[in-house]
């Protein structure tokens, strides 16, 4: 599942980088994906929306076994 998550994050990454941010995969455990938001995303007040409505939604659509995405 980790490789699938990496592939989806690679598809999302250009959108984040266009706004000066990035995302790093930290771990995948029991359907929970742990990521670290980087660059402009790390301190952005909209980062929760980016995480839940963007990254988590896309990962869940692409990989049904993903239960949640958490920032660490």
Buried (B, 14 or more C-beta within 10 A) or exposed (E): EEEBBEEBBEEBBEBBBEEEBBBEBEEBEEEEBBBEBBBBBEEBEEBEEBBBEBBBEBBBEBBEEBEEBBBE
